[in-house]
Amino acid sequence: MPFPLSPQAIDALADIITGGPGLGGGPPPVGLYRTGPQIEKFMRACNVAFSVSGSRVPSLVARLIEINNGYEPEKVLPRIIEAAADPRDFTHDPPRHAAVLDHLNRVLCYDGFELQQQGLRVRLVVAGRATPVVEQLSVTVETISFDTVQRDLSRALASIEADPEDAITAACSTIESVCRSILIELGEPLPAKKDVQGLFNAVKGPLGLSPDRGDLDPLIAGDVRTTLGGLATVIHGVGALRTHAGDAHGRERGYARVDARIGRLSIHAASTVALFLIETWQRKFPSRLLHRHDDPQ
């Protein structure tokens, strides 16, 4: 990700976190007004040391500038920005949350970023890099109880620019988590070989995805078999990328790192496969309704 951020972005972020000065007859704050102790608590929740020294707003701005100009701001600032726009803090006032996203995005776009609503979460992403399939997968796994899939997908998206090797590993894990979750939901045993290829081989039978199935219309049978064979090829390719370019197995001295393009390729391919598997499972077993973990059963 292109860090450090501009001074304007830092000021906008501070406005959202603090809610502005809070005194006088000025316009109402876009964000949530927070006292000094509340700002300190907010930053601690972001795993950032911070204490107010003097006035709230200048103290926070100084700390954000220190982070922005310090070591690896790309690992800290996205966490703070996403926390500042967390929709859970605006459940009582959704229009204000929309105003927060608009306020931040109007500034972040000049730095090449944007905040996107992905399911029930807000993520900081490189502007223009989102794809419909990734967004739809995020919405889908937020709606059902596939929480491990959401964690893997979120990790992949967060790592694209700073750590594409980790993004590749997480993309492969996304498919593995989908396969595991479907097998568990169907009461099927996990295979002895639990890599992405073994898990897909285990799930494709219950889902009716075997290329040699005999219940297809002869007019499209060949096309369906070709497409299903391509699906298996994509899964094999994502798994091979994880082995050869991901970070799951360690790296030798002088290893040539991959670039963000390959990380995005892995995420887009894995998201397409994962969404197709979930939609196939939902279509084949429509009576198996899933609930979010926090919903009453």
Backbone hydrogen bonds, N-H to C=O, Kabsch-Sander energy under -0.5 kcal/mol:
donor,donor_aa,acceptor,acceptor_aa,energy
3,F,1,M,-1.6
10,I,6,S,-1.9
11,D,7,P,-2.4
12,A,8,Q,-2.3
13,L,9,A,-2.4
14,A,10,I,-2.3
15,D,11,D,-2.3
16,I,12,A,-1.9
17,I,13,L,-2.4
18,T,14,A,-2.6
19,G,15,D,-2.1
32,L,16,I,-1.1
34,R,18,T,-2.1
39,I,35,T,-2.4
40,E,36,G,-2.3
41,K,37,P,-2.2
42,F,38,Q,-2.3
43,M,39,I,-2.5
44,R,40,E,-2.2
45,A,41,K,-2.1
46,C,42,F,-0.9
46,C,43,M,-0.5
47,N,44,R,-2.0
48,V,43,M,-2.3
55,S,53,S,-0.6
59,S,55,S,-1.6
60,L,56,R,-2.3
61,V,57,V,-2.8
62,A,58,P,-2.4
63,R,59,S,-1.8
64,L,60,L,-2.7
65,I,61,V,-2.4
66,E,62,A,-2.0
67,I,63,R,-2.2
68,N,64,L,-2.8
69,N,65,I,-2.2
70,G,67,I,-1.1
75,K,72,E,-1.6
76,V,73,P,-1.1
77,L,73,P,-2.6
80,I,76,V,-1.6
81,I,77,L,-3.0
82,E,78,P,-2.7
83,A,79,R,-1.6
84,A,80,I,-2.2
85,A,81,I,-1.2
86,D,83,A,-1.3
89,D,86,D,-1.8
90,F,87,P,-1.7
91,T,88,R,-0.7
93,D,90,F,-1.5
96,R,93,D,-1.1
97,H,93,D,-1.3
98,A,94,P,-2.1
99,A,95,P,-1.9
100,V,96,R,-2.3
101,L,97,H,-2.4
102,D,98,A,-2.2
103,H,99,A,-2.7
104,L,100,V,-2.5
105,N,101,L,-2.7
106,R,102,D,-2.0
107,V,103,H,-0.6
107,V,104,L,-0.9
108,L,104,L,-3.3
109,C,105,N,-1.8
110,Y,107,V,-1.3
111,D,108,L,-1.5
112,G,109,C,-1.1
113,F,108,L,-2.2
114,E,125,V,-2.2
116,Q,123,R,-2.8
118,Q,116,Q,-0.7
118,Q,121,R,-3.0
119,G,117,Q,-0.6
121,R,118,Q,-1.8
123,R,116,Q,-2.7
125,V,114,E,-2.8
125,V,123,R,-0.6
127,A,112,G,-2.2
129,R,126,V,-1.9
135,E,131,T,-2.2
136,Q,132,P,-2.8
137,L,133,V,-2.4
138,S,134,V,-2.2
139,V,135,E,-2.3
140,T,136,Q,-2.6
141,V,137,L,-2.6
142,E,138,S,-1.2
143,T,139,V,-1.5
144,I,140,T,-1.6
147,D,145,S,-1.7
150,Q,146,F,-1.5
151,R,147,D,-2.0
152,D,148,T,-2.2
153,L,149,V,-2.7
154,S,150,Q,-2.8
155,R,151,R,-2.3
156,A,152,D,-2.2
157,L,153,L,-2.5
158,A,154,S,-2.3
159,S,155,R,-1.0
159,S,156,A,-0.7
160,I,156,A,-0.6
160,I,157,L,-0.7
163,D,159,S,-2.5
166,D,163,D,-0.7
167,A,163,D,-1.8
168,I,164,P,-2.2
169,T,165,E,-2.0
170,A,166,D,-2.8
171,A,167,A,-2.2
172,C,168,I,-2.1
173,S,169,T,-2.1
174,T,170,A,-1.7
175,I,171,A,-1.3
176,E,172,C,-2.1
177,S,173,S,-2.9
178,V,174,T,-2.0
179,C,175,I,-2.6
180,R,176,E,-2.7
181,S,177,S,-2.5
182,I,178,V,-2.5
183,L,179,C,-2.4
184,I,180,R,-2.5
185,E,181,S,-2.4
186,L,182,I,-2.0
187,G,184,I,-1.2
188,E,183,L,-2.7
194,K,192,A,-0.8
199,L,195,D,-2.6
200,F,196,V,-2.1
201,N,197,Q,-2.4
202,A,198,G,-1.6
203,V,199,L,-1.7
204,K,200,F,-2.2
205,G,201,N,-0.6
207,L,203,V,-1.6
208,G,205,G,-1.6
209,L,204,K,-3.6
210,S,204,K,-0.5
213,R,210,S,-1.8
220,I,217,D,-1.7
221,A,217,D,-1.6
222,G,218,P,-0.5
224,V,220,I,-2.8
225,R,221,A,-2.4
226,T,222,G,-2.2
227,T,223,D,-2.4
228,L,224,V,-2.8
229,G,225,R,-2.4
230,G,226,T,-2.1
231,L,227,T,-2.1
232,A,228,L,-2.1
233,T,229,G,-1.8
234,V,230,G,-2.4
235,I,231,L,-2.3
236,H,232,A,-2.4
237,G,233,T,-2.5
238,V,234,V,-2.6
239,G,235,I,-2.3
240,A,236,H,-2.4
241,L,237,G,-2.5
242,R,238,V,-2.0
243,T,239,G,-1.8
244,H,240,A,-2.8
245,A,241,L,-3.2
246,G,241,L,-1.3
246,G,242,R,-0.7
247,D,165,E,-0.8
250,G,247,D,-0.6
255,Y,252,E,-1.6
257,R,255,Y,-0.6
262,I,259,D,-0.9
263,G,259,D,-1.3
264,R,260,A,-2.7
265,L,261,R,-2.5
266,S,262,I,-2.3
267,I,263,G,-2.1
268,H,264,R,-2.9
269,A,265,L,-2.4
270,A,266,S,-2.8
271,S,267,I,-2.7
272,T,268,H,-2.1
273,V,269,A,-2.1
274,A,270,A,-2.9
275,L,271,S,-2.7
276,F,272,T,-2.0
277,L,273,V,-2.5
278,I,274,A,-2.3
279,E,275,L,-2.7
280,T,276,F,-2.3
281,W,277,L,-2.4
282,Q,278,I,-2.6
283,R,279,E,-2.0
284,K,280,T,-2.6
285,F,281,W,-2.1
288,R,285,F,-1.7
289,L,287,S,-1.5
295,D,292,R,-2.0
